[in-house]
Amino acid sequence: MGGGHLSRPDFGMPQPDQAHPLTEFYLLLQHGLDREGVFALPALWADFQAPARRIYADEAEAFLTLRETPGAASTPLLAPRTLQLLYSSLHVLPDGTPAALLLTEECTRTVYAVQLLPPFVWEDPLPPLPDCAAALTLTLTLRDVEAIDADPHALEQRLCREPGGKHWLAHPKAEAFLAGRIALLQRLYKR
């Protein structure tokens, strides 16, 4: 077991609402991160399906799809890997709603936002993610809801060490890939 990183203290920051259904899962994951010191990241593949016309940078993101497995015309951007953590902190909105765990990578100091998604129908909009270089979601399952009471330690380990259920929302490599595709299209449609 790794360890070696600490939860970052948030002096004066709002505390998570204990009645919120995801607070228990965020705190369990953060505890697991404190124990393990690592977080498994899924692979990152990109699909870019631009229309047969000139597009501009501000609309290009609508044509980009990030995925963890290759599609028919996907480009590999990142192999699955394990993130070595320097520290983590829980980002909480002023009303106590947990929004994301912020994970700071040990070597690069890159901050990753991890937002938990519930395994049930969620009527409220998800809280906005903090501005980070990389962001992903982690979808909880009904098995996780059962495991948080039956075997929380095993659930901590699984959420920290397995890439399953994790989906990329943003990554610097995806931004670089998109910039390259935009430049290519601009050359193609140059008048």
N, C-alpha and C positions, 0 to 999 in steps of 0.2 A: 504494500500500500504506500502510495506516494506521500500525501500530505504536504506540508511545507508552505502552504499559502494560508492567508487569513482572510476572513470576511472583513471588508473595509468598514470601519465605524462611520455611521452617518449621524454625527452630532447635530441636533437641532432639526433633523429631517423628519417628515411625517412617519409615523409607525404604521405597519400594515394592519388593516381592519381584520381582527381575528374571526369575525363572522363571515367574511368573504369566502366563497367556496374554494377558491384557488390558493388562499394564503397558506394553508397547511401544506400544500404541494410545493409551493415556492420555498417555504422554510425547510422542508425535508430535502429538497434538491440542494439548497445552499448548505445544509449540514453535510450532505454527501460530498459536495465539492470541497468542503473544509477537510473532510477525512481522506478523500481520494486524491485531490490536487490535480485532477485531469478531467477533461470533458471530451467525449468522442464527437467528432464532426463528420457529417456525411460527405460523400462525393458531391462535386458541383459540376453539372453539365448545363450548357446554354443552347437554347434554340432561338434563332432570330429569323422570323418570317416577315420580311418587309414586303409591302405592296410594290407593284411595278410602276412606281412613280417616285419622284423626289420626296424625301422625308427630311424633317428638321430635327435637331437634337432634342428639342423639348417634347416631341411626340414619339421619339424612337423607343423609349422604354415600354410603350404599349405593345410593341412587337417582340419583346424579349420574354422568354419563359425560362425560369431556372428550375432545374430538376435534379434529383439524386441518382437517377438511372438514365442511361442514354435513350434518346428517342431516335427517330429515323434520320434526322439531319442534325444531331447534337454535336457540339464541340466540347471536349473535356477541358475543364478549367482547373479542377482541384481534385486530387485523390482523397479518399477518406483518410482521416488522420486524427491523432489525439492532441488536443490543445493542452499545453502545460500552463497551469494557472499561477499568476502572481497573487491576485486576490479577486474576490467577487463582492458585489453589493446588490442589494435589492432596491430597485427603483420603485418608489411608491408615490401615487398621486396625492394631492393635498387632502382628499377625502378618505384616504387610507386604502384605496384600491391598488393592489400590487400590479405593476405594469410589465416589469421584465427583470430578469437577473442580468446584471452587467458583469461580464467576465473579462478580466484583463489578462492578456497572454503574457507569459513570463519574459520571453526574449524580445518580442517586437513592441510590447505595450499596446498592441491593437486591442480595442474594446469591442466585444461581441455582445449584442443584446439577444437574450433568449426569452421568448414569450411563450408561456404555457397555454395550450388550448384545451378546453374541457372535453370530456368524452360524451357530452350530452348536448342537447340543443341549447344554444346560448342566445338569449333574446337581446341583451344589451350589446351595444357596440364594444369591441375590444378597446382597451385603453391605447392611446397613441404610444408608439415606441419612442424612446429617447433617440436623439440623433447620434448614431454610431456608424463606424466604418463597415461593420458587418452585422447582419441580423438574421435570426432564424426562429422558427416556431418549433415547439416540441408538443406533439399531440398526445395527451394522456388517453389511456384506454380504460375500459371498465375493469380490466384485470388490475390496473394500477390503483383504482379506487378500493378494490378489495385488499390489495397488498399493503396499503398504507397502514391498515390496522393489523393485518395478519403477520407481515414480515417487512417492516419499514426499512431495515438495513439492506435487505435484498433489493428492494425497490430503489433505494439510494444508489446502490452499485449499478443497477441496470440503467437508470436514467443518466448516470455519469459516464458509463463505459461502453454503452451500445449506441450506434448511430440511428437505430430504428425509430421511426416516428418524428424525426427531425427534418425540417424543410427550410431551405434557404429562401430568404426574402431579399437579401442584399449582400454583396461581397465586393471588395475592391477589384478582384479579378474579373467580375462580371461587368463592372463599370469600364475597365480597360478594354474588354472584349467589345462592349457596345460602342465605345468611342472609335475603335478600329473599324467596325462595320459601318458606322456613320460616315467616316472619312472615305471608305471604299465607295459607298453609294454616292457621295458628293462628287467624287471623281467620275463615276459612271454617268451621272446626270448633269455634268458640267456643260454649260452652253457656251 
